[in-house]
Amino acid sequence: MNHSPAEDNDAHIQGYSSVQLFIESAQRSVAGLALDEATLRAIGQICRHVQGIPLGIELAAALVDDLTPAEIKAEIEQNLDVLTSARVDLPARHHSLRAAFDSSWRLLSEDEGSLLAKLSVFGSTFTREAALSVTGAAPAALTALIHKSLLRRQPDGRYTLHALLRQFAAERLTQHSAAADVQREHAFLYLRFMARVEASLSGEKSVAILAEIQQELENVRQAWAWAIAHRLWQALDVGTNGLVRFLIISSRYEEGERLVTRAIEALTVYRRDVDSGADDVDLTRLLGALHAWRAFFLSTQARYDDAIAAAQDAIALGRSQNFAPVIALGYLH
């Protein structure tokens, strides 16, 4: 087998060439490296994260002197610079994955580099239509990145970036003048998507819609988090009911409680810290609805005292602006 393991519980994990390369490289540093089930699982995750790139595997394996494979995996996910070699006999581009990426990046045109940075905004796979909408690029620009092996088109037609390339490109995006605009477009796109599919969640197309949401879920989560962090209350308002209904239908009650709680906390602070504005009534309605949904999610976890308190908050907010639907939702939960 020539690829990295696709699953953590692959019974033949040691048969993958990427895993074999990691073990061989690691054992040059630690001869007695124990290959128990947990260690092999972590090695497989490392190989999958670097998508079998030999340089990445060798640089990661060299860290076993100081870190366990599980610790190496966690470090790689947080910081590209951990994959660095101190060897002086290597070409500069082989000293680190960052150096390798820097070398490749310099070969891109300005437009290609800009597009690659913008594509890092997607949390997982994405459609061609989403890429064009969020980045404003032309279809030919995506094709050019595919031809350079920087962007991959999956058999199902969705696009994906190499995980480590996404990390590197995301760093470049933070330096891009259009970063905030791209993030905003991404957040609105996926929260509007949730609003658009809400009505179909209980119809004859519900199975197909649920599968479509599942494909986009990581992007939806990312959009929700970014909207909260950057106070895009309008986007949050647009997507709340659709996301909540999906989480209920798919029995993701704990996740639902976490997501709405984060939104409540951020919106509560915002309303406390800013002067009342023209949108204050809409924010009160949104906050009331979030409290009501939190009451529901808490009740599904048998946290009844907390659920009652959340429902009372929803009712109070609804009454403060005479929002009958919010009042009703609070009583319902």
DRENDRENSE-540844 format. One record per residue (C-alpha): residue number from 1; chain; x, y, z. Coordinates in steps of 0.05 Angstrom, whole numbers, plus 5000, padded with zeros to 4 digits. Each point is the difference from the previous one (the first is absolute). Example, Ala and Ser with C-alpha at 12.3 -4.5 7.8 and 13.67 -1.06 7.14 Angstrom:
BEGIN
num = 1; cadena = A; east = 5246; north = 4910; up = 5156
num = 2; cadena = A; east = 5027; north = 5069; up = 4987
***
This chain:
BEGIN
num = 1; cadena = A; east = 5000; north = 5000; up = 5000
num = 2; cadena = A; east = 5027; north = 5068; up = 4981
num = 3; cadena = A; east = 4955; north = 5049; up = 5037
num = 4; cadena = A; east = 4989; north = 5022; up = 5071
num = 5; cadena = A; east = 4946; north = 4964; up = 5041
num = 6; cadena = A; east = 4931; north = 5030; up = 4991
num = 7; cadena = A; east = 4974; north = 4977; up = 5068
num = 8; cadena = A; east = 5029; north = 4998; up = 5070
num = 9; cadena = A; east = 4979; north = 4927; up = 5011
num = 10; cadena = A; east = 5030; north = 4972; up = 4936
num = 11; cadena = A; east = 5022; north = 4930; up = 5017
num = 12; cadena = A; east = 5056; north = 5002; up = 4948
num = 13; cadena = A; east = 5028; north = 5067; up = 5021
num = 14; cadena = A; east = 5072; north = 4975; up = 4998
num = 15; cadena = A; east = 4992; north = 4981; up = 4928
num = 16; cadena = A; east = 4997; north = 5072; up = 4976
num = 17; cadena = A; east = 5065; north = 5026; up = 4971
num = 18; cadena = A; east = 4991; north = 5067; up = 5035
num = 19; cadena = A; east = 4994; north = 4965; up = 5068
num = 20; cadena = A; east = 5060; north = 4957; up = 4984
num = 21; cadena = A; east = 5041; north = 5062; up = 4982
num = 22; cadena = A; east = 4981; north = 5033; up = 5066
num = 23; cadena = A; east = 5019; north = 4938; up = 5041
num = 24; cadena = A; east = 5066; north = 4991; up = 4963
num = 25; cadena = A; east = 5018; north = 5073; up = 5009
num = 26; cadena = A; east = 4978; north = 5002; up = 5073
num = 27; cadena = A; east = 5039; north = 4937; up = 5018
num = 28; cadena = A; east = 5064; north = 5033; up = 4976
num = 29; cadena = A; east = 4990; north = 5047; up = 5059
num = 30; cadena = A; east = 4965; north = 4954; up = 5050
num = 31; cadena = A; east = 5019; north = 4928; up = 4987
num = 32; cadena = A; east = 4950; north = 4972; up = 5050
num = 33; cadena = A; east = 4939; north = 5039; up = 4977
num = 34; cadena = A; east = 4940; north = 4962; up = 5026
num = 35; cadena = A; east = 4949; north = 4986; up = 4946
num = 36; cadena = A; east = 4938; north = 4989; up = 5041
num = 37; cadena = A; east = 4930; north = 5013; up = 4973
num = 38; cadena = A; east = 4996; north = 5072; up = 5025
num = 39; cadena = A; east = 5069; north = 5017; up = 4971
num = 40; cadena = A; east = 4983; north = 4970; up = 4932
num = 41; cadena = A; east = 4934; north = 5038; up = 4999
num = 42; cadena = A; east = 5037; north = 5065; up = 5013
num = 43; cadena = A; east = 5052; north = 4984; up = 4946
num = 44; cadena = A; east = 4943; north = 4987; up = 4951
num = 45; cadena = A; east = 4969; north = 5067; up = 5018
num = 46; cadena = A; east = 5066; north = 5036; up = 4989
num = 47; cadena = A; east = 5010; north = 4967; up = 4932
num = 48; cadena = A; east = 4928; north = 5017; up = 4981
num = 49; cadena = A; east = 5009; north = 5072; up = 5023
num = 50; cadena = A; east = 5062; north = 5010; up = 4957
num = 51; cadena = A; east = 4965; north = 4960; up = 4946
num = 52; cadena = A; east = 5060; north = 4954; up = 4990
num = 53; cadena = A; east = 5050; north = 5054; up = 4983
num = 54; cadena = A; east = 5068; north = 4966; up = 5013
num = 55; cadena = A; east = 5033; north = 5064; up = 5024
num = 56; cadena = A; east = 4943; north = 5012; up = 5049
num = 57; cadena = A; east = 5003; north = 4929; up = 5025
num = 58; cadena = A; east = 5075; north = 5001; up = 5011
num = 59; cadena = A; east = 4999; north = 5067; up = 5035
num = 60; cadena = A; east = 4943; north = 4976; up = 5045
num = 61; cadena = A; east = 5035; north = 4934; up = 5016
num = 62; cadena = A; east = 5063; north = 5038; up = 5021
num = 63; cadena = A; east = 4961; north = 5029; up = 5058
num = 64; cadena = A; east = 4991; north = 4933; up = 5036
num = 65; cadena = A; east = 5062; north = 5016; up = 5042
num = 66; cadena = A; east = 4959; north = 5052; up = 5038
num = 67; cadena = A; east = 4926; north = 4986; up = 4985
num = 68; cadena = A; east = 4954; north = 4940; up = 4995
num = 69; cadena = A; east = 4966; north = 4989; up = 4932
num = 70; cadena = A; east = 4934; north = 5026; up = 5031
num = 71; cadena = A; east = 5036; north = 5063; up = 5023
num = 72; cadena = A; east = 5032; north = 5009; up = 4932
num = 73; cadena = A; east = 4932; north = 4996; up = 4966
num = 74; cadena = A; east = 4972; north = 5053; up = 5047
num = 75; cadena = A; east = 5060; north = 5046; up = 4988
num = 76; cadena = A; east = 4995; north = 4993; up = 4924
num = 77; cadena = A; east = 4927; north = 5020; up = 5000
num = 78; cadena = A; east = 5017; north = 5064; up = 5038
num = 79; cadena = A; east = 5066; north = 5021; up = 4971
num = 80; cadena = A; east = 5034; north = 4986; up = 4934
num = 81; cadena = A; east = 5068; north = 5022; up = 5028
num = 82; cadena = A; east = 5005; north = 4937; up = 5043
num = 83; cadena = A; east = 5018; north = 4963; up = 4936
num = 84; cadena = A; east = 5071; north = 5026; up = 4995
num = 85; cadena = A; east = 5068; north = 4966; up = 4994
num = 86; cadena = A; east = 5065; north = 5025; up = 5030
num = 87; cadena = A; east = 5042; north = 4961; up = 4950
num = 88; cadena = A; east = 5049; north = 5044; up = 4962
num = 89; cadena = A; east = 5011; north = 4950; up = 4943
num = 90; cadena = A; east = 4931; north = 5011; up = 4971
num = 91; cadena = A; east = 4979; north = 5050; up = 4947
num = 92; cadena = A; east = 4965; north = 5061; up = 5030
num = 93; cadena = A; east = 4932; north = 4979; up = 4973
num = 94; cadena = A; east = 5006; north = 4934; up = 5038
num = 95; cadena = A; east = 5014; north = 5030; up = 5068
num = 96; cadena = A; east = 4926; north = 5007; up = 5014
num = 97; cadena = A; east = 4932; north = 4992; up = 4968
num = 98; cadena = A; east = 4992; north = 5075; up = 5005
num = 99; cadena = A; east = 5063; north = 5009; up = 4958
num = 100; cadena = A; east = 4972; north = 4950; up = 4950
num = 101; cadena = A; east = 4934; north = 5037; up = 4997
num = 102; cadena = A; east = 5035; north = 5067; up = 4995
num = 103; cadena = A; east = 5040; north = 4974; up = 4942
num = 104; cadena = A; east = 4937; north = 4977; up = 4964
num = 105; cadena = A; east = 4962; north = 5064; up = 5017
num = 106; cadena = A; east = 5053; north = 5042; up = 4966
num = 107; cadena = A; east = 4985; north = 4964; up = 4935
num = 108; cadena = A; east = 4928; north = 5022; up = 5000
num = 109; cadena = A; east = 4975; north = 5063; up = 4967
num = 110; cadena = A; east = 4971; north = 5054; up = 5045
num = 111; cadena = A; east = 4929; north = 4981; up = 4980
num = 112; cadena = A; east = 5013; north = 4926; up = 5012
num = 113; cadena = A; east = 5030; north = 5013; up = 5069
num = 114; cadena = A; east = 4942; north = 5046; up = 5017
num = 115; cadena = A; east = 4948; north = 4947; up = 4980
num = 116; cadena = A; east = 5036; north = 4945; up = 5038
num = 117; cadena = A; east = 5000; north = 5043; up = 5063
num = 118; cadena = A; east = 4926; north = 5015; up = 4992
num = 119; cadena = A; east = 4983; north = 4926; up = 4991
num = 120; cadena = A; east = 5029; north = 4986; up = 5069
num = 121; cadena = A; east = 4937; north = 5031; up = 5029
num = 122; cadena = A; east = 4963; north = 4935; up = 4986
num = 123; cadena = A; east = 5002; north = 4954; up = 5060
num = 124; cadena = A; east = 4995; north = 4935; up = 4960
num = 125; cadena = A; east = 4979; north = 4981; up = 4930
num = 126; cadena = A; east = 4960; north = 5049; up = 4959
num = 127; cadena = A; east = 4962; north = 5007; up = 4934
num = 128; cadena = A; east = 5024; north = 5036; up = 4938
num = 129; cadena = A; east = 4941; north = 5048; up = 5007
num = 130; cadena = A; east = 5019; north = 5017; up = 5072
num = 131; cadena = A; east = 5073; north = 5012; up = 4981
num = 132; cadena = A; east = 4981; north = 5047; up = 4944
num = 133; cadena = A; east = 4949; north = 5037; up = 5044
num = 134; cadena = A; east = 5046; north = 5010; up = 5060
num = 135; cadena = A; east = 5064; north = 5016; up = 4963
num = 136; cadena = A; east = 4973; north = 5036; up = 4938
num = 137; cadena = A; east = 5047; north = 4959; up = 4957
num = 138; cadena = A; east = 4989; north = 4976; up = 4929
num = 139; cadena = A; east = 4990; north = 4925; up = 4988
num = 140; cadena = A; east = 5065; north = 4998; up = 4961
num = 141; cadena = A; east = 5038; north = 5023; up = 5061
num = 142; cadena = A; east = 4977; north = 4938; up = 5039
num = 143; cadena = A; east = 5021; north = 4956; up = 4942
num = 144; cadena = A; east = 5069; north = 5031; up = 5001
num = 145; cadena = A; east = 5010; north = 4982; up = 5073
num = 146; cadena = A; east = 4976; north = 4929; up = 4986
num = 147; cadena = A; east = 5052; north = 4994; up = 4944
num = 148; cadena = A; east = 5053; north = 5022; up = 5050
num = 149; cadena = A; east = 4977; north = 4947; up = 5050
num = 150; cadena = A; east = 4983; north = 5054; up = 5051
num = 151; cadena = A; east = 4925; north = 4987; up = 4997
num = 152; cadena = A; east = 4968; north = 4932; up = 4993
num = 153; cadena = A; east = 4933; north = 4982; up = 4970
num = 154; cadena = A; east = 4969; north = 4939; up = 5032
num = 155; cadena = A; east = 4960; north = 4946; up = 4963
num = 156; cadena = A; east = 4936; north = 5031; up = 5027
num = 157; cadena = A; east = 5018; north = 5067; up = 4967
num = 158; cadena = A; east = 5017; north = 5036; up = 5065
num = 159; cadena = A; east = 5066; north = 5035; up = 5010
num = 160; cadena = A; east = 5051; north = 4994; up = 5056
num = 161; cadena = A; east = 5066; north = 5029; up = 5021
num = 162; cadena = A; east = 5056; north = 4960; up = 5031
num = 163; cadena = A; east = 4992; north = 5008; up = 5076
num = 164; cadena = A; east = 5070; north = 5029; up = 5010
num = 165; cadena = A; east = 4995; north = 5044; up = 4938
num = 166; cadena = A; east = 4935; north = 5027; up = 5029
num = 167; cadena = A; east = 5036; north = 5018; up = 5065
num = 168; cadena = A; east = 5055; north = 5036; up = 4961
num = 169; cadena = A; east = 4951; north = 5035; up = 4954
num = 170; cadena = A; east = 4958; north = 5021; up = 5060
num = 171; cadena = A; east = 5061; north = 5036; up = 5028
num = 172; cadena = A; east = 5007; north = 5036; up = 4934
num = 173; cadena = A; east = 4927; north = 5019; up = 5001
num = 174; cadena = A; east = 5010; north = 5038; up = 5066
num = 175; cadena = A; east = 5048; north = 5045; up = 4962
num = 176; cadena = A; east = 4951; north = 5010; up = 4942
num = 177; cadena = A; east = 4962; north = 5066; up = 4993
num = 178; cadena = A; east = 4936; north = 4962; up = 4982
num = 179; cadena = A; east = 5003; north = 4951; up = 5059
num = 180; cadena = A; east = 4940; north = 5029; up = 5038
num = 181; cadena = A; east = 4958; north = 5004; up = 4937
num = 182; cadena = A; east = 5014; north = 4928; up = 4982
num = 183; cadena = A; east = 4984; north = 4976; up = 5070
num = 184; cadena = A; east = 4935; north = 5041; up = 4999
num = 185; cadena = A; east = 4980; north = 4971; up = 4932
num = 186; cadena = A; east = 5013; north = 4930; up = 5026
num = 187; cadena = A; east = 4959; north = 5011; up = 5064
num = 188; cadena = A; east = 4940; north = 5029; up = 4963
num = 189; cadena = A; east = 5004; north = 4946; up = 4945
num = 190; cadena = A; east = 4994; north = 4942; up = 5049
num = 191; cadena = A; east = 4951; north = 5031; up = 5049
num = 192; cadena = A; east = 4955; north = 5019; up = 4941
num = 193; cadena = A; east = 5007; north = 4929; up = 4976
num = 194; cadena = A; east = 4972; north = 4976; up = 5067
num = 195; cadena = A; east = 4942; north = 5049; up = 4993
num = 196; cadena = A; east = 4987; north = 4976; up = 4929
num = 197; cadena = A; east = 4997; north = 4926; up = 5017
num = 198; cadena = A; east = 4960; north = 5008; up = 5065
num = 199; cadena = A; east = 4932; north = 4991; up = 4967
num = 200; cadena = A; east = 5023; north = 4935; up = 4967
num = 201; cadena = A; east = 5024; north = 4967; up = 5064
num = 202; cadena = A; east = 4932; north = 4969; up = 5012
num = 203; cadena = A; east = 4977; north = 4990; up = 4928
num = 204; cadena = A; east = 5008; north = 4944; up = 4950
num = 205; cadena = A; east = 5070; north = 5024; up = 4984
num = 206; cadena = A; east = 5022; north = 4997; up = 5073
num = 207; cadena = A; east = 5048; north = 4941; up = 4992
num = 208; cadena = A; east = 5037; north = 5034; up = 4943
num = 209; cadena = A; east = 5001; north = 5067; up = 5037
num = 210; cadena = A; east = 5027; north = 4968; up = 5063
num = 211; cadena = A; east = 5056; north = 4968; up = 4959
num = 212; cadena = A; east = 5015; north = 5067; up = 4967
num = 213; cadena = A; east = 5004; north = 5035; up = 5067
num = 214; cadena = A; east = 5046; north = 4946; up = 5027
num = 215; cadena = A; east = 5048; north = 5014; up = 4943
num = 216; cadena = A; east = 5000; north = 5074; up = 5016
num = 217; cadena = A; east = 4997; north = 4994; up = 5075
num = 218; cadena = A; east = 5072; north = 5019; up = 5015
num = 219; cadena = A; east = 4992; north = 5063; up = 4957
num = 220; cadena = A; east = 4934; north = 5015; up = 5036
num = 221; cadena = A; east = 5033; north = 4993; up = 5068
num = 222; cadena = A; east = 5057; north = 5045; up = 4978
num = 223; cadena = A; east = 4951; north = 5052; up = 4973
num = 224; cadena = A; east = 4961; north = 4999; up = 5066
num = 225; cadena = A; east = 5064; north = 5009; up = 5041
num = 226; cadena = A; east = 5025; north = 5057; up = 4955
num = 227; cadena = A; east = 4933; north = 5035; up = 5002
num = 228; cadena = A; east = 5002; north = 4999; up = 5076
num = 229; cadena = A; east = 5072; north = 5023; up = 5005
num = 230; cadena = A; east = 4988; north = 5058; up = 4952
num = 231; cadena = A; east = 4930; north = 5018; up = 5023
num = 232; cadena = A; east = 4965; north = 4984; up = 4935
num = 233; cadena = A; east = 4933; north = 4996; up = 5035
num = 234; cadena = A; east = 4961; north = 5005; up = 4935
num = 235; cadena = A; east = 5035; north = 4938; up = 4972
num = 236; cadena = A; east = 4989; north = 4964; up = 5066
num = 237; cadena = A; east = 4927; north = 5018; up = 5000
num = 238; cadena = A; east = 4992; north = 4975; up = 4928
num = 239; cadena = A; east = 5030; north = 4931; up = 5015
num = 240; cadena = A; east = 4977; north = 4986; up = 5071
num = 241; cadena = A; east = 4934; north = 4963; up = 4988
num = 242; cadena = A; east = 5028; north = 4957; up = 4944
num = 243; cadena = A; east = 5061; north = 4979; up = 5039
num = 244; cadena = A; east = 4961; north = 4987; up = 5063
num = 245; cadena = A; east = 4949; north = 4957; up = 4963
num = 246; cadena = A; east = 5055; north = 4960; up = 4968
num = 247; cadena = A; east = 5034; north = 4989; up = 5068
num = 248; cadena = A; east = 4934; north = 4977; up = 5030
num = 249; cadena = A; east = 4983; north = 4953; up = 4942
num = 250; cadena = A; east = 5069; north = 4969; up = 5003
num = 251; cadena = A; east = 4998; north = 4995; up = 5077
num = 252; cadena = A; east = 5061; north = 5044; up = 5010
num = 253; cadena = A; east = 4972; north = 5030; up = 5064
num = 254; cadena = A; east = 5065; north = 5013; up = 5036
num = 255; cadena = A; east = 5030; north = 5034; up = 4940
num = 256; cadena = A; east = 4937; north = 5042; up = 4992
num = 257; cadena = A; east = 5004; north = 5022; up = 5072
num = 258; cadena = A; east = 5074; north = 5020; up = 4992
num = 259; cadena = A; east = 4988; north = 5039; up = 4936
num = 260; cadena = A; east = 4940; north = 5040; up = 5025
num = 261; cadena = A; east = 5034; north = 5013; up = 5067
num = 262; cadena = A; east = 5060; north = 5031; up = 4966
num = 263; cadena = A; east = 4954; north = 5044; up = 4959
num = 264; cadena = A; east = 4960; north = 5020; up = 5062
num = 265; cadena = A; east = 5063; north = 5018; up = 5039
num = 266; cadena = A; east = 5028; north = 5043; up = 4943
num = 267; cadena = A; east = 4935; north = 5035; up = 4985
num = 268; cadena = A; east = 4986; north = 5014; up = 5073
num = 269; cadena = A; east = 5068; north = 5034; up = 5007
num = 270; cadena = A; east = 4989; north = 5039; up = 4936
num = 271; cadena = A; east = 4932; north = 5026; up = 5022
num = 272; cadena = A; east = 5029; north = 5019; up = 5068
num = 273; cadena = A; east = 5060; north = 5036; up = 4972
num = 274; cadena = A; east = 4970; north = 5040; up = 4942
num = 275; cadena = A; east = 4949; north = 5055; up = 4998
num = 276; cadena = A; east = 4930; north = 4981; up = 4978
num = 277; cadena = A; east = 4994; north = 5007; up = 4925
num = 278; cadena = A; east = 4949; north = 4991; up = 4945
num = 279; cadena = A; east = 5011; north = 4925; up = 5000
num = 280; cadena = A; east = 4991; north = 4991; up = 5075
num = 281; cadena = A; east = 4930; north = 4971; up = 4993
num = 282; cadena = A; east = 5024; north = 4948; up = 4950
num = 283; cadena = A; east = 5057; north = 4981; up = 5046
num = 284; cadena = A; east = 4952; north = 4992; up = 5058
num = 285; cadena = A; east = 4958; north = 4953; up = 4958
num = 286; cadena = A; east = 5061; north = 4960; up = 4978
num = 287; cadena = A; east = 5026; north = 4995; up = 5072
num = 288; cadena = A; east = 4931; north = 4977; up = 5024
num = 289; cadena = A; east = 4996; north = 4946; up = 4947
num = 290; cadena = A; east = 5071; north = 4976; up = 5017
num = 291; cadena = A; east = 4981; north = 4994; up = 5074
num = 292; cadena = A; east = 4938; north = 4961; up = 4980
num = 293; cadena = A; east = 5039; north = 4951; up = 4958
num = 294; cadena = A; east = 5051; north = 4993; up = 5056
num = 295; cadena = A; east = 4944; north = 4981; up = 5046
num = 296; cadena = A; east = 4980; north = 4945; up = 4952
num = 297; cadena = A; east = 5070; north = 4972; up = 4993
num = 298; cadena = A; east = 5010; north = 5002; up = 5076
num = 299; cadena = A; east = 4935; north = 4963; up = 5011
num = 300; cadena = A; east = 5022; north = 4944; up = 4953
num = 301; cadena = A; east = 5060; north = 4990; up = 5047
num = 302; cadena = A; east = 4955; north = 4998; up = 5061
num = 303; cadena = A; east = 5030; north = 5066; up = 5026
num = 304; cadena = A; east = 4931; north = 5023; up = 5019
num = 305; cadena = A; east = 5018; north = 5057; up = 5048
num = 306; cadena = A; east = 5045; north = 5032; up = 4948
num = 307; cadena = A; east = 4948; north = 4989; up = 4947
num = 308; cadena = A; east = 4946; north = 5035; up = 5041
num = 309; cadena = A; east = 5047; north = 5059; up = 5013
num = 310; cadena = A; east = 5015; north = 5005; up = 4925
num = 311; cadena = A; east = 4926; north = 4997; up = 4983
num = 312; cadena = A; east = 4985; north = 5055; up = 5050
num = 313; cadena = A; east = 5054; north = 5043; up = 4968
num = 314; cadena = A; east = 4968; north = 4989; up = 4932
num = 315; cadena = A; east = 4931; north = 5018; up = 5026
num = 316; cadena = A; east = 5026; north = 5063; up = 5034
num = 317; cadena = A; east = 5035; north = 5023; up = 4936
num = 318; cadena = A; east = 4939; north = 4985; up = 4959
num = 319; cadena = A; east = 4955; north = 5040; up = 5047
num = 320; cadena = A; east = 5048; north = 5059; up = 5000
num = 321; cadena = A; east = 4985; north = 5012; up = 4927
num = 322; cadena = A; east = 4933; north = 4964; up = 4996
num = 323; cadena = A; east = 5027; north = 4946; up = 4954
num = 324; cadena = A; east = 4946; north = 4948; up = 5003
num = 325; cadena = A; east = 5039; north = 4946; up = 4962
num = 326; cadena = A; east = 5059; north = 5004; up = 5048
num = 327; cadena = A; east = 4953; north = 5000; up = 5060
num = 328; cadena = A; east = 4965; north = 4938; up = 4972
num = 329; cadena = A; east = 5066; north = 4966; up = 4986
num = 330; cadena = A; east = 5023; north = 5012; up = 5071
num = 331; cadena = A; east = 4936; north = 4971; up = 5029
num = 332; cadena = A; east = 5004; north = 4941; up = 4951
num = 333; cadena = A; east = 5069; north = 4980; up = 5025
***
